Amino acid sequence: MVRPDDVKTYIEQGLACEHVSVSGDGQHFEATIVSAAFAGKNRVQQHQLVYKALGDRMRAEIHALSMHTMTPDEWRAKN
């Protein structure tokens, strides 16, 4: 079974991030991802970057992933 820490590692290995947090039950996950790579991209494009980082794991290991994607500036303004 895939753990939230596994999903976090997969994302970090495929995308330069300032912050990643993941929770979930082994099939359904929720992630907050902060990356400068998201700057100038709409939400769909941001999510595509995360899906690209996860690659085939999205089809084989991860049943569902809900994402909150932000740029570092958006993250700092929120926190």
mmJSON file of the N, C-alpha and C atoms, coordinates in Angstrom:
{"data_MODEL":{"atom_site":{
"group_PDB":["ATOM","ATOM","ATOM","ATOM","ATOM","ATOM","ATOM","ATOM","ATOM","ATOM","ATOM","ATOM","ATOM","ATOM","ATOM","ATOM","ATOM","ATOM","ATOM","ATOM","ATOM","ATOM","ATOM","ATOM","ATOM","ATOM","ATOM","ATOM","ATOM","ATOM","ATOM","ATOM","ATOM","ATOM","ATOM","ATOM","ATOM","ATOM","ATOM","ATOM","ATOM","ATOM","ATOM","ATOM","ATOM","ATOM","ATOM","ATOM","ATOM","ATOM","ATOM","ATOM","ATOM","ATOM","ATOM","ATOM","ATOM","ATOM","ATOM","ATOM","ATOM","ATOM","ATOM","ATOM","ATOM","ATOM","ATOM","ATOM","ATOM","ATOM","ATOM","ATOM","ATOM","ATOM","ATOM","ATOM","ATOM","ATOM","ATOM","ATOM","ATOM","ATOM","ATOM","ATOM","ATOM","ATOM","ATOM","ATOM","ATOM","ATOM","ATOM","ATOM","ATOM","ATOM","ATOM","ATOM","ATOM","ATOM","ATOM","ATOM","ATOM","ATOM","ATOM","ATOM","ATOM","ATOM","ATOM","ATOM","ATOM","ATOM","ATOM","ATOM","ATOM","ATOM","ATOM","ATOM","ATOM","ATOM","ATOM","ATOM","ATOM","ATOM","ATOM","ATOM","ATOM","ATOM","ATOM","ATOM","ATOM","ATOM","ATOM","ATOM","ATOM","ATOM","ATOM","ATOM","ATOM","ATOM","ATOM","ATOM","ATOM","ATOM","ATOM","ATOM","ATOM","ATOM","ATOM","ATOM","ATOM","ATOM","ATOM","ATOM","ATOM","ATOM","ATOM","ATOM","ATOM","ATOM","ATOM","ATOM","ATOM","ATOM","ATOM","ATOM","ATOM","ATOM","ATOM","ATOM","ATOM","ATOM","ATOM","ATOM","ATOM","ATOM","ATOM","ATOM","ATOM","ATOM","ATOM","ATOM","ATOM","ATOM","ATOM","ATOM","ATOM","ATOM","ATOM","ATOM","ATOM","ATOM","ATOM","ATOM","ATOM","ATOM","ATOM","ATOM","ATOM","ATOM","ATOM","ATOM","ATOM","ATOM","ATOM","ATOM","ATOM","ATOM","ATOM","ATOM","ATOM","ATOM","ATOM","ATOM","ATOM","ATOM","ATOM","ATOM","ATOM","ATOM","ATOM","ATOM","ATOM","ATOM","ATOM","ATOM","ATOM","ATOM","ATOM","ATOM","ATOM","ATOM","ATOM","ATOM","ATOM","ATOM","ATOM","ATOM","ATOM"],
"id":[1,2,3,4,5,6,7,8,9,10,11,12,13,14,15,16,17,18,19,20,21,22,23,24,25,26,27,28,29,30,31,32,33,34,35,36,37,38,39,40,41,42,43,44,45,46,47,48,49,50,51,52,53,54,55,56,57,58,59,60,61,62,63,64,65,66,67,68,69,70,71,72,73,74,75,76,77,78,79,80,81,82,83,84,85,86,87,88,89,90,91,92,93,94,95,96,97,98,99,100,101,102,103,104,105,106,107,108,109,110,111,112,113,114,115,116,117,118,119,120,121,122,123,124,125,126,127,128,129,130,131,132,133,134,135,136,137,138,139,140,141,142,143,144,145,146,147,148,149,150,151,152,153,154,155,156,157,158,159,160,161,162,163,164,165,166,167,168,169,170,171,172,173,174,175,176,177,178,179,180,181,182,183,184,185,186,187,188,189,190,191,192,193,194,195,196,197,198,199,200,201,202,203,204,205,206,207,208,209,210,211,212,213,214,215,216,217,218,219,220,221,222,223,224,225,226,227,228,229,230,231,232,233,234,235,236,237],
"type_symbol":["N","C","C","N","C","C","N","C","C","N","C","C","N","C","C","N","C","C","N","C","C","N","C","C","N","C","C","N","C","C","N","C","C","N","C","C","N","C","C","N","C","C","N","C","C","N","C","C","N","C","C","N","C","C","N","C","C","N","C","C","N","C","C","N","C","C","N","C","C","N","C","C","N","C","C","N","C","C","N","C","C","N","C","C","N","C","C","N","C","C","N","C","C","N","C","C","N","C","C","N","C","C","N","C","C","N","C","C","N","C","C","N","C","C","N","C","C","N","C","C","N","C","C","N","C","C","N","C","C","N","C","C","N","C","C","N","C","C","N","C","C","N","C","C","N","C","C","N","C","C","N","C","C","N","C","C","N","C","C","N","C","C","N","C","C","N","C","C","N","C","C","N","C","C","N","C","C","N","C","C","N","C","C","N","C","C","N","C","C","N","C","C","N","C","C","N","C","C","N","C","C","N","C","C","N","C","C","N","C","C","N","C","C","N","C","C","N","C","C","N","C","C","N","C","C","N","C","C","N","C","C","N","C","C","N","C","C"],
"label_atom_id":["N","CA","C","N","CA","C","N","CA","C","N","CA","C","N","CA","C","N","CA","C","N","CA","C","N","CA","C","N","CA","C","N","CA","C","N","CA","C","N","CA","C","N","CA","C","N","CA","C","N","CA","C","N","CA","C","N","CA","C","N","CA","C","N","CA","C","N","CA","C","N","CA","C","N","CA","C","N","CA","C","N","CA","C","N","CA","C","N","CA","C","N","CA","C","N","CA","C","N","CA","C","N","CA","C","N","CA","C","N","CA","C","N","CA","C","N","CA","C","N","CA","C","N","CA","C","N","CA","C","N","CA","C","N","CA","C","N","CA","C","N","CA","C","N","CA","C","N","CA","C","N","CA","C","N","CA","C","N","CA","C","N","CA","C","N","CA","C","N","CA","C","N","CA","C","N","CA","C","N","CA","C","N","CA","C","N","CA","C","N","CA","C","N","CA","C","N","CA","C","N","CA","C","N","CA","C","N","CA","C","N","CA","C","N","CA","C","N","CA","C","N","CA","C","N","CA","C","N","CA","C","N","CA","C","N","CA","C","N","CA","C","N","CA","C","N","CA","C","N","CA","C","N","CA","C","N","CA","C","N","CA","C","N","CA","C","N","CA","C","N","CA","C","N","CA","C"],
"label_alt_id":[null,null,null,null,null,null,null,null,null,null,null,null,null,null,null,null,null,null,null,null,null,null,null,null,null,null,null,null,null,null,null,null,null,null,null,null,null,null,null,null,null,null,null,null,null,null,null,null,null,null,null,null,null,null,null,null,null,null,null,null,null,null,null,null,null,null,null,null,null,null,null,null,null,null,null,null,null,null,null,null,null,null,null,null,null,null,null,null,null,null,null,null,null,null,null,null,null,null,null,null,null,null,null,null,null,null,null,null,null,null,null,null,null,null,null,null,null,null,null,null,null,null,null,null,null,null,null,null,null,null,null,null,null,null,null,null,null,null,null,null,null,null,null,null,null,null,null,null,null,null,null,null,null,null,null,null,null,null,null,null,null,null,null,null,null,null,null,null,null,null,null,null,null,null,null,null,null,null,null,null,null,null,null,null,null,null,null,null,null,null,null,null,null,null,null,null,null,null,null,null,null,null,null,null,null,null,null,null,null,null,null,null,null,null,null,null,null,null,null,null,null,null,null,null,null,null,null,null,null,null,null,null,null,null,null,null,null],
"label_comp_id":["MET","MET","MET","VAL","VAL","VAL","ARG","ARG","ARG","PRO","PRO","PRO","ASP","ASP","ASP","ASP","ASP","ASP","VAL","VAL","VAL","LYS","LYS","LYS","THR","THR","THR","TYR","TYR","TYR","ILE","ILE","ILE","GLU","GLU","GLU","GLN","GLN","GLN","GLY","GLY","GLY","LEU","LEU","LEU","ALA","ALA","ALA","CYS","CYS","CYS","GLU","GLU","GLU","HIS","HIS","HIS","VAL","VAL","VAL","SER","SER","SER","VAL","VAL","VAL","SER","SER","SER","GLY","GLY","GLY","ASP","ASP","ASP","GLY","GLY","GLY","GLN","GLN","GLN","HIS","HIS","HIS","PHE","PHE","PHE","GLU","GLU","GLU","ALA","ALA","ALA","THR","THR","THR","ILE","ILE","ILE","VAL","VAL","VAL","SER","SER","SER","ALA","ALA","ALA","ALA","ALA","ALA","PHE","PHE","PHE","ALA","ALA","ALA","GLY","GLY","GLY","LYS","LYS","LYS","ASN","ASN","ASN","ARG","ARG","ARG","VAL","VAL","VAL","GLN","GLN","GLN","GLN","GLN","GLN","HIS","HIS","HIS","GLN","GLN","GLN","LEU","LEU","LEU","VAL","VAL","VAL","TYR","TYR","TYR","LYS","LYS","LYS","ALA","ALA","ALA","LEU","LEU","LEU","GLY","GLY","GLY","ASP","ASP","ASP","ARG","ARG","ARG","MET","MET","MET","ARG","ARG","ARG","ALA","ALA","ALA","GLU","GLU","GLU","ILE","ILE","ILE","HIS","HIS","HIS","ALA","ALA","ALA","LEU","LEU","LEU","SER","SER","SER","MET","MET","MET","HIS","HIS","HIS","THR","THR","THR","MET","MET","MET","THR","THR","THR","PRO","PRO","PRO","ASP","ASP","ASP","GLU","GLU","GLU","TRP","TRP","TRP","ARG","ARG","ARG","ALA","ALA","ALA","LYS","LYS","LYS","ASN","ASN","ASN"],
"label_asym_id":["A","A","A","A","A","A","A","A","A","A","A","A","A","A","A","A","A","A","A","A","A","A","A","A","A","A","A","A","A","A","A","A","A","A","A","A","A","A","A","A","A","A","A","A","A","A","A","A","A","A","A","A","A","A","A","A","A","A","A","A","A","A","A","A","A","A","A","A","A","A","A","A","A","A","A","A","A","A","A","A","A","A","A","A","A","A","A","A","A","A","A","A","A","A","A","A","A","A","A","A","A","A","A","A","A","A","A","A","A","A","A","A","A","A","A","A","A","A","A","A","A","A","A","A","A","A","A","A","A","A","A","A","A","A","A","A","A","A","A","A","A","A","A","A","A","A","A","A","A","A","A","A","A","A","A","A","A","A","A","A","A","A","A","A","A","A","A","A","A","A","A","A","A","A","A","A","A","A","A","A","A","A","A","A","A","A","A","A","A","A","A","A","A","A","A","A","A","A","A","A","A","A","A","A","A","A","A","A","A","A","A","A","A","A","A","A","A","A","A","A","A","A","A","A","A","A","A","A","A","A","A","A","A","A","A","A","A"],
"label_entity_id":["1","1","1","1","1","1","1","1","1","1","1","1","1","1","1","1","1","1","1","1","1","1","1","1","1","1","1","1","1","1","1","1","1","1","1","1","1","1","1","1","1","1","1","1","1","1","1","1","1","1","1","1","1","1","1","1","1","1","1","1","1","1","1","1","1","1","1","1","1","1","1","1","1","1","1","1","1","1","1","1","1","1","1","1","1","1","1","1","1","1","1","1","1","1","1","1","1","1","1","1","1","1","1","1","1","1","1","1","1","1","1","1","1","1","1","1","1","1","1","1","1","1","1","1","1","1","1","1","1","1","1","1","1","1","1","1","1","1","1","1","1","1","1","1","1","1","1","1","1","1","1","1","1","1","1","1","1","1","1","1","1","1","1","1","1","1","1","1","1","1","1","1","1","1","1","1","1","1","1","1","1","1","1","1","1","1","1","1","1","1","1","1","1","1","1","1","1","1","1","1","1","1","1","1","1","1","1","1","1","1","1","1","1","1","1","1","1","1","1","1","1","1","1","1","1","1","1","1","1","1","1","1","1","1","1","1","1"],
"label_seq_id":[1,1,1,2,2,2,3,3,3,4,4,4,5,5,5,6,6,6,7,7,7,8,8,8,9,9,9,10,10,10,11,11,11,12,12,12,13,13,13,14,14,14,15,15,15,16,16,16,17,17,17,18,18,18,19,19,19,20,20,20,21,21,21,22,22,22,23,23,23,24,24,24,25,25,25,26,26,26,27,27,27,28,28,28,29,29,29,30,30,30,31,31,31,32,32,32,33,33,33,34,34,34,35,35,35,36,36,36,37,37,37,38,38,38,39,39,39,40,40,40,41,41,41,42,42,42,43,43,43,44,44,44,45,45,45,46,46,46,47,47,47,48,48,48,49,49,49,50,50,50,51,51,51,52,52,52,53,53,53,54,54,54,55,55,55,56,56,56,57,57,57,58,58,58,59,59,59,60,60,60,61,61,61,62,62,62,63,63,63,64,64,64,65,65,65,66,66,66,67,67,67,68,68,68,69,69,69,70,70,70,71,71,71,72,72,72,73,73,73,74,74,74,75,75,75,76,76,76,77,77,77,78,78,78,79,79,79],
"pdbx_PDB_ins_code":[null,null,null,null,null,null,null,null,null,null,null,null,null,null,null,null,null,null,null,null,null,null,null,null,null,null,null,null,null,null,null,null,null,null,null,null,null,null,null,null,null,null,null,null,null,null,null,null,null,null,null,null,null,null,null,null,null,null,null,null,null,null,null,null,null,null,null,null,null,null,null,null,null,null,null,null,null,null,null,null,null,null,null,null,null,null,null,null,null,null,null,null,null,null,null,null,null,null,null,null,null,null,null,null,null,null,null,null,null,null,null,null,null,null,null,null,null,null,null,null,null,null,null,null,null,null,null,null,null,null,null,null,null,null,null,null,null,null,null,null,null,null,null,null,null,null,null,null,null,null,null,null,null,null,null,null,null,null,null,null,null,null,null,null,null,null,null,null,null,null,null,null,null,null,null,null,null,null,null,null,null,null,null,null,null,null,null,null,null,null,null,null,null,null,null,null,null,null,null,null,null,null,null,null,null,null,null,null,null,null,null,null,null,null,null,null,null,null,null,null,null,null,null,null,null,null,null,null,null,null,null,null,null,null,null,null,null],
"Cartn_x":[0.843,0.0,0.899,0.496,1.227,0.878,1.902,1.708,1.796,1.217,1.339,2.795,3.693,5.112,5.694,5.197,5.648,5.239,3.987,3.482,4.272,4.552,5.352,6.722,7.365,8.685,8.604,7.585,7.428,7.323,6.528,6.349,7.672,8.334,9.596,10.693,10.679,11.685,11.471,10.23,9.921,9.665,9.632,9.292,9.994,10.686,11.344,10.266,10.231,9.182,9.78,9.092,9.461,8.767,7.589,6.808,5.909,5.829,4.882,4.369,3.057,2.463,1.382,1.314,0.369,-0.287,-1.585,-2.315,-3.145,-3.567,-4.385,-4.488,-5.259,-5.567,-4.951,-4.055,-3.436,-3.917,-5.074,-5.595,-6.004,-6.615,-7.063,-6.152,-5.624,-4.662,-5.039,-4.599,-4.741,-3.361,-2.964,-1.622,-1.664,-0.777,-0.499,0.913,1.038,2.324,2.651,3.841,4.309,5.557,5.489,6.619,6.708,7.925,8.146,7.797,7.798,7.451,6.003,5.176,3.771,3.542,4.538,4.396,4.0,2.985,2.529,1.683,1.364,0.56,-0.808,-1.819,-3.141,-3.201,-4.279,-4.393,-4.27,-4.872,-4.786,-3.327,-2.606,-1.196,-0.363,-0.682,0.022,-0.207,-1.447,-1.772,-1.114,-1.019,-0.343,1.128,1.768,3.159,3.279,2.325,2.347,2.099,1.117,0.848,2.074,2.78,3.996,5.045,5.172,6.128,5.774,4.493,4.054,4.115,4.049,4.147,3.123,3.569,2.68,2.115,2.718,2.2,0.762,0.41,-0.949,-1.959,-1.605,-2.53,-2.422,-1.216,-0.992,-1.138,-0.658,-0.59,-1.533,-1.801,-2.58,-3.954,-4.979,-6.335,-6.872,-6.65,-7.174,-6.252,-6.067,-5.223,-5.901,-6.227,-6.749,-5.574,-5.42,-4.25,-4.623,-3.814,-3.827,-2.438,-2.357,-1.059,-0.927,0.265,0.53,1.955,2.143,3.498,4.035,5.341,5.888,5.277,5.025,4.41,3.003,2.215,0.858,0.928,1.883,2.055,2.394,3.34,3.719,2.554,1.768,0.634,-0.436,-0.546,-1.544,-1.102,0.181,0.691,1.303],
"Cartn_y":[-1.178,0.0,1.255,2.226,3.492,4.354,4.93,5.795,7.263,8.176,9.593,10.04,9.515,9.876,9.431,8.306,7.836,8.831,9.265,10.215,11.518,11.961,13.179,13.023,11.903,11.645,11.611,10.958,10.891,12.296,13.147,14.516,15.276,15.179,15.914,15.447,14.191,13.665,14.16,14.49,14.883,16.356,17.139,18.553,19.308,20.381,21.207,21.922,21.651,22.194,22.883,23.909,24.545,23.869,23.322,22.677,21.62,20.461,19.422,18.764,18.683,17.9,17.025,15.781,14.818,14.052,13.895,13.035,12.075,10.983,10.044,8.694,7.819,6.515,5.336,5.607,4.534,4.468,5.035,5.108,6.529,7.215,8.584,9.52,10.531,11.428,12.883,13.733,15.177,15.788,16.663,17.24,18.751,19.403,20.817,20.897,21.544,21.581,23.023,23.458,24.817,24.721,25.328,25.258,26.518,26.992,28.139,27.77,26.491,26.039,26.367,26.656,26.965,28.417,29.259,30.686,30.846,31.663,31.953,30.862,29.825,28.72,28.713,28.301,28.172,26.866,26.659,25.481,24.166,24.096,22.868,22.579,23.586,23.409,23.031,23.613,23.268,21.798,21.37,19.977,19.031,19.439,18.614,18.408,19.438,19.296,18.247,18.241,17.258,15.856,15.727,14.424,13.917,14.818,14.433,13.926,14.606,14.174,12.78,12.491,11.195,10.097,10.484,9.524,8.411,7.188,6.028,5.667,6.192,5.899,6.388,7.422,7.962,6.924,6.134,5.101,3.811,3.466,2.152,2.125,3.163,3.11,4.072,5.207,6.248,6.326,6.011,5.989,7.403,8.288,9.652,10.615,11.79,12.813,14.161,14.762,16.123,17.042,18.099,18.966,20.407,21.042,22.489,22.937,23.585,24.01,25.518,25.963,27.388,27.719,28.961,29.47,29.841,30.021,30.447,31.757,32.716,33.992,33.772,32.915,32.617,31.935,31.052,30.323,31.293,32.203,33.17,34.1,34.498,35.38,34.678,33.372,32.592,32.331,32.209,31.829,32.968],
"Cartn_z":[0.0,0.0,0.0,-0.776,-0.865,0.352,0.954,2.118,1.687,2.458,2.13,1.964,2.799,2.672,1.328,0.804,-0.508,-1.592,-1.545,-2.537,-2.444,-1.241,-1.03,-1.683,-1.463,-2.046,-3.564,-4.117,-5.572,-6.164,-5.538,-6.035,-5.952,-4.806,-4.616,-5.565,-5.932,-6.853,-8.279,-8.619,-9.988,-10.2,-9.114,-9.221,-8.095,-8.452,-7.426,-6.616,-5.319,-4.457,-3.235,-2.788,-1.519,-0.35,-0.631,0.423,-0.217,0.423,0.02,1.294,1.426,2.502,1.882,2.356,1.792,2.936,2.838,3.769,2.924,3.532,2.781,3.443,2.793,3.369,2.617,1.691,0.926,-0.507,-0.785,-2.153,-2.519,-1.584,-1.801,-1.012,-1.711,-1.092,-1.328,-0.4,-0.541,-0.334,-1.261,-1.208,-1.338,-0.598,-0.775,-1.321,-2.476,-3.175,-3.517,-3.106,-3.371,-4.233,-5.43,-6.347,-7.195,-7.407,-8.296,-9.735,-10.051,-11.399,-11.761,-10.759,-10.996,-11.432,-11.286,-11.62,-13.086,-13.315,-14.672,-15.297,-14.548,-15.07,-14.388,-15.128,-14.52,-13.722,-12.998,-12.117,-12.889,-14.061,-14.846,-15.206,-15.648,-15.994,-14.77,-13.623,-12.383,-12.039,-12.133,-11.812,-12.811,-14.067,-15.067,-14.709,-14.155,-13.725,-12.618,-11.699,-10.61,-11.17,-12.064,-12.676,-13.427,-14.096,-14.816,-13.827,-12.685,-11.665,-11.13,-11.021,-10.503,-11.566,-12.817,-13.917,-13.829,-14.111,-14.142,-12.77,-11.729,-10.373,-10.218,-10.957,-10.872,-11.339,-12.297,-12.802,-11.996,-11.599,-10.998,-9.475,-8.784,-7.325,-6.61,-7.226,-6.572,-7.222,-6.444,-6.996,-7.213,-6.26,-6.366,-5.624,-6.215,-5.61,-5.755,-4.633,-4.597,-4.3,-5.099,-4.958,-4.693,-3.857,-3.657,-4.092,-5.24,-5.766,-5.629,-5.24,-5.036,-5.428,-5.819,-6.0,-4.621,-4.493,-3.201,-2.705,-3.601,-3.197,-2.659,-3.324,-2.839,-1.473,-1.295,-0.034,1.097,0.835,1.869,2.214,1.229,1.485,2.318,2.148,2.886,4.315,4.527,5.852,6.57],
"occupancy":[1.0,1.0,1.0,1.0,1.0,1.0,1.0,1.0,1.0,1.0,1.0,1.0,1.0,1.0,1.0,1.0,1.0,1.0,1.0,1.0,1.0,1.0,1.0,1.0,1.0,1.0,1.0,1.0,1.0,1.0,1.0,1.0,1.0,1.0,1.0,1.0,1.0,1.0,1.0,1.0,1.0,1.0,1.0,1.0,1.0,1.0,1.0,1.0,1.0,1.0,1.0,1.0,1.0,1.0,1.0,1.0,1.0,1.0,1.0,1.0,1.0,1.0,1.0,1.0,1.0,1.0,1.0,1.0,1.0,1.0,1.0,1.0,1.0,1.0,1.0,1.0,1.0,1.0,1.0,1.0,1.0,1.0,1.0,1.0,1.0,1.0,1.0,1.0,1.0,1.0,1.0,1.0,1.0,1.0,1.0,1.0,1.0,1.0,1.0,1.0,1.0,1.0,1.0,1.0,1.0,1.0,1.0,1.0,1.0,1.0,1.0,1.0,1.0,1.0,1.0,1.0,1.0,1.0,1.0,1.0,1.0,1.0,1.0,1.0,1.0,1.0,1.0,1.0,1.0,1.0,1.0,1.0,1.0,1.0,1.0,1.0,1.0,1.0,1.0,1.0,1.0,1.0,1.0,1.0,1.0,1.0,1.0,1.0,1.0,1.0,1.0,1.0,1.0,1.0,1.0,1.0,1.0,1.0,1.0,1.0,1.0,1.0,1.0,1.0,1.0,1.0,1.0,1.0,1.0,1.0,1.0,1.0,1.0,1.0,1.0,1.0,1.0,1.0,1.0,1.0,1.0,1.0,1.0,1.0,1.0,1.0,1.0,1.0,1.0,1.0,1.0,1.0,1.0,1.0,1.0,1.0,1.0,1.0,1.0,1.0,1.0,1.0,1.0,1.0,1.0,1.0,1.0,1.0,1.0,1.0,1.0,1.0,1.0,1.0,1.0,1.0,1.0,1.0,1.0,1.0,1.0,1.0,1.0,1.0,1.0,1.0,1.0,1.0,1.0,1.0,1.0,1.0,1.0,1.0,1.0,1.0,1.0],
"B_iso_or_equiv":[0.0,0.0,0.0,0.0,0.0,0.0,0.0,0.0,0.0,0.0,0.0,0.0,0.0,0.0,0.0,0.0,0.0,0.0,0.0,0.0,0.0,0.0,0.0,0.0,0.0,0.0,0.0,0.0,0.0,0.0,0.0,0.0,0.0,0.0,0.0,0.0,0.0,0.0,0.0,0.0,0.0,0.0,0.0,0.0,0.0,0.0,0.0,0.0,0.0,0.0,0.0,0.0,0.0,0.0,0.0,0.0,0.0,0.0,0.0,0.0,0.0,0.0,0.0,0.0,0.0,0.0,0.0,0.0,0.0,0.0,0.0,0.0,0.0,0.0,0.0,0.0,0.0,0.0,0.0,0.0,0.0,0.0,0.0,0.0,0.0,0.0,0.0,0.0,0.0,0.0,0.0,0.0,0.0,0.0,0.0,0.0,0.0,0.0,0.0,0.0,0.0,0.0,0.0,0.0,0.0,0.0,0.0,0.0,0.0,0.0,0.0,0.0,0.0,0.0,0.0,0.0,0.0,0.0,0.0,0.0,0.0,0.0,0.0,0.0,0.0,0.0,0.0,0.0,0.0,0.0,0.0,0.0,0.0,0.0,0.0,0.0,0.0,0.0,0.0,0.0,0.0,0.0,0.0,0.0,0.0,0.0,0.0,0.0,0.0,0.0,0.0,0.0,0.0,0.0,0.0,0.0,0.0,0.0,0.0,0.0,0.0,0.0,0.0,0.0,0.0,0.0,0.0,0.0,0.0,0.0,0.0,0.0,0.0,0.0,0.0,0.0,0.0,0.0,0.0,0.0,0.0,0.0,0.0,0.0,0.0,0.0,0.0,0.0,0.0,0.0,0.0,0.0,0.0,0.0,0.0,0.0,0.0,0.0,0.0,0.0,0.0,0.0,0.0,0.0,0.0,0.0,0.0,0.0,0.0,0.0,0.0,0.0,0.0,0.0,0.0,0.0,0.0,0.0,0.0,0.0,0.0,0.0,0.0,0.0,0.0,0.0,0.0,0.0,0.0,0.0,0.0,0.0,0.0,0.0,0.0,0.0,0.0],
"pdbx_formal_charge":[null,null,null,null,null,null,null,null,null,null,null,null,null,null,null,null,null,null,null,null,null,null,null,null,null,null,null,null,null,null,null,null,null,null,null,null,null,null,null,null,null,null,null,null,null,null,null,null,null,null,null,null,null,null,null,null,null,null,null,null,null,null,null,null,null,null,null,null,null,null,null,null,null,null,null,null,null,null,null,null,null,null,null,null,null,null,null,null,null,null,null,null,null,null,null,null,null,null,null,null,null,null,null,null,null,null,null,null,null,null,null,null,null,null,null,null,null,null,null,null,null,null,null,null,null,null,null,null,null,null,null,null,null,null,null,null,null,null,null,null,null,null,null,null,null,null,null,null,null,null,null,null,null,null,null,null,null,null,null,null,null,null,null,null,null,null,null,null,null,null,null,null,null,null,null,null,null,null,null,null,null,null,null,null,null,null,null,null,null,null,null,null,null,null,null,null,null,null,null,null,null,null,null,null,null,null,null,null,null,null,null,null,null,null,null,null,null,null,null,null,null,null,null,null,null,null,null,null,null,null,null,null,null,null,null,null,null],
"auth_seq_id":[1,1,1,2,2,2,3,3,3,4,4,4,5,5,5,6,6,6,7,7,7,8,8,8,9,9,9,10,10,10,11,11,11,12,12,12,13,13,13,14,14,14,15,15,15,16,16,16,17,17,17,18,18,18,19,19,19,20,20,20,21,21,21,22,22,22,23,23,23,24,24,24,25,25,25,26,26,26,27,27,27,28,28,28,29,29,29,30,30,30,31,31,31,32,32,32,33,33,33,34,34,34,35,35,35,36,36,36,37,37,37,38,38,38,39,39,39,40,40,40,41,41,41,42,42,42,43,43,43,44,44,44,45,45,45,46,46,46,47,47,47,48,48,48,49,49,49,50,50,50,51,51,51,52,52,52,53,53,53,54,54,54,55,55,55,56,56,56,57,57,57,58,58,58,59,59,59,60,60,60,61,61,61,62,62,62,63,63,63,64,64,64,65,65,65,66,66,66,67,67,67,68,68,68,69,69,69,70,70,70,71,71,71,72,72,72,73,73,73,74,74,74,75,75,75,76,76,76,77,77,77,78,78,78,79,79,79],
"auth_comp_id":["MET","MET","MET","VAL","VAL","VAL","ARG","ARG","ARG","PRO","PRO","PRO","ASP","ASP","ASP","ASP","ASP","ASP","VAL","VAL","VAL","LYS","LYS","LYS","THR","THR","THR","TYR","TYR","TYR","ILE","ILE","ILE","GLU","GLU","GLU","GLN","GLN","GLN","GLY","GLY","GLY","LEU","LEU","LEU","ALA","ALA","ALA","CYS","CYS","CYS","GLU","GLU","GLU","HIS","HIS","HIS","VAL","VAL","VAL","SER","SER","SER","VAL","VAL","VAL","SER","SER","SER","GLY","GLY","GLY","ASP","ASP","ASP","GLY","GLY","GLY","GLN","GLN","GLN","HIS","HIS","HIS","PHE","PHE","PHE","GLU","GLU","GLU","ALA","ALA","ALA","THR","THR","THR","ILE","ILE","ILE","VAL","VAL","VAL","SER","SER","SER","ALA","ALA","ALA","ALA","ALA","ALA","PHE","PHE","PHE","ALA","ALA","ALA","GLY","GLY","GLY","LYS","LYS","LYS","ASN","ASN","ASN","ARG","ARG","ARG","VAL","VAL","VAL","GLN","GLN","GLN","GLN","GLN","GLN","HIS","HIS","HIS","GLN","GLN","GLN","LEU","LEU","LEU","VAL","VAL","VAL","TYR","TYR","TYR","LYS","LYS","LYS","ALA","ALA","ALA","LEU","LEU","LEU","GLY","GLY","GLY","ASP","ASP","ASP","ARG","ARG","ARG","MET","MET","MET","ARG","ARG","ARG","ALA","ALA","ALA","GLU","GLU","GLU","ILE","ILE","ILE","HIS","HIS","HIS","ALA","ALA","ALA","LEU","LEU","LEU","SER","SER","SER","MET","MET","MET","HIS","HIS","HIS","THR","THR","THR","MET","MET","MET","THR","THR","THR","PRO","PRO","PRO","ASP","ASP","ASP","GLU","GLU","GLU","TRP","TRP","TRP","ARG","ARG","ARG","ALA","ALA","ALA","LYS","LYS","LYS","ASN","ASN","ASN"],
"auth_asym_id":["A","A","A","A","A","A","A","A","A","A","A","A","A","A","A","A","A","A","A","A","A","A","A","A","A","A","A","A","A","A","A","A","A","A","A","A","A","A","A","A","A","A","A","A","A","A","A","A","A","A","A","A","A","A","A","A","A","A","A","A","A","A","A","A","A","A","A","A","A","A","A","A","A","A","A","A","A","A","A","A","A","A","A","A","A","A","A","A","A","A","A","A","A","A","A","A","A","A","A","A","A","A","A","A","A","A","A","A","A","A","A","A","A","A","A","A","A","A","A","A","A","A","A","A","A","A","A","A","A","A","A","A","A","A","A","A","A","A","A","A","A","A","A","A","A","A","A","A","A","A","A","A","A","A","A","A","A","A","A","A","A","A","A","A","A","A","A","A","A","A","A","A","A","A","A","A","A","A","A","A","A","A","A","A","A","A","A","A","A","A","A","A","A","A","A","A","A","A","A","A","A","A","A","A","A","A","A","A","A","A","A","A","A","A","A","A","A","A","A","A","A","A","A","A","A","A","A","A","A","A","A","A","A","A","A","A","A"],
"auth_atom_id":["N","CA","C","N","CA","C","N","CA","C","N","CA","C","N","CA","C","N","CA","C","N","CA","C","N","CA","C","N","CA","C","N","CA","C","N","CA","C","N","CA","C","N","CA","C","N","CA","C","N","CA","C","N","CA","C","N","CA","C","N","CA","C","N","CA","C","N","CA","C","N","CA","C","N","CA","C","N","CA","C","N","CA","C","N","CA","C","N","CA","C","N","CA","C","N","CA","C","N","CA","C","N","CA","C","N","CA","C","N","CA","C","N","CA","C","N","CA","C","N","CA","C","N","CA","C","N","CA","C","N","CA","C","N","CA","C","N","CA","C","N","CA","C","N","CA","C","N","CA","C","N","CA","C","N","CA","C","N","CA","C","N","CA","C","N","CA","C","N","CA","C","N","CA","C","N","CA","C","N","CA","C","N","CA","C","N","CA","C","N","CA","C","N","CA","C","N","CA","C","N","CA","C","N","CA","C","N","CA","C","N","CA","C","N","CA","C","N","CA","C","N","CA","C","N","CA","C","N","CA","C","N","CA","C","N","CA","C","N","CA","C","N","CA","C","N","CA","C","N","CA","C","N","CA","C","N","CA","C","N","CA","C","N","CA","C","N","CA","C","N","CA","C","N","CA","C"],
"pdbx_PDB_model_num":[1,1,1,1,1,1,1,1,1,1,1,1,1,1,1,1,1,1,1,1,1,1,1,1,1,1,1,1,1,1,1,1,1,1,1,1,1,1,1,1,1,1,1,1,1,1,1,1,1,1,1,1,1,1,1,1,1,1,1,1,1,1,1,1,1,1,1,1,1,1,1,1,1,1,1,1,1,1,1,1,1,1,1,1,1,1,1,1,1,1,1,1,1,1,1,1,1,1,1,1,1,1,1,1,1,1,1,1,1,1,1,1,1,1,1,1,1,1,1,1,1,1,1,1,1,1,1,1,1,1,1,1,1,1,1,1,1,1,1,1,1,1,1,1,1,1,1,1,1,1,1,1,1,1,1,1,1,1,1,1,1,1,1,1,1,1,1,1,1,1,1,1,1,1,1,1,1,1,1,1,1,1,1,1,1,1,1,1,1,1,1,1,1,1,1,1,1,1,1,1,1,1,1,1,1,1,1,1,1,1,1,1,1,1,1,1,1,1,1,1,1,1,1,1,1,1,1,1,1,1,1,1,1,1,1,1,1]
}}}
